[in-house]
Amino acid sequence: MNNTEQLKTVWQVLESRDRAVFQARQERDRIILKAQQEYDDLAQTSAEAHNKLYDTQLQLADTIQELVEVNRKICFLEGDVKQLREEQEHHIKLIGELRAEVRDLTQQLQLSQAKQESLKQVIEQRDITIEDIKEQLHHSEENRISLLEKIDQLQEKINESEAIIVGMESSKFWQLRERFLRLKKSLGMKAEE
């Protein structure tokens, strides 16, 4: 082989090598571009997940605040129900006492004809009082039923809120959030709730 052929061969090898280097650089640039795009997509997904997590935390805080308010109302209503029950028991006791008085007055009426007119007036007054108490008892019962219905409604709201919280904690988003927090912790970053 003469020098010209050797130079041609070297030249071809160099050109082949240059093409390989150029192709490798193009492949490297393509991989870097793809990695940058994937990083940007991951950063955007992470930002969206963080925003969703923040929104969920706000919703959870609102739900907890609603639960506290509902619980306060239930405590208040339970106090009202207890008071109404005490009033009802008192009214029942009064009715029993008044009926006993009516029986006593009836016996006295049978024993004394002279006091008959006076005893009739007393009995009529007692009957009016009994009717008043019955009416008050009826209103107390209506109030008690209304309060029990409100308690049932509030209990349903509590159950719905608890179901929402359980649903949120079992969602894929919540699991992603837990993984994200573990990842941050393993990377030594502060895991902000």
Helices and strands as residue ranges (DSSP letters): H 3-111, H 116-169, H 172-186
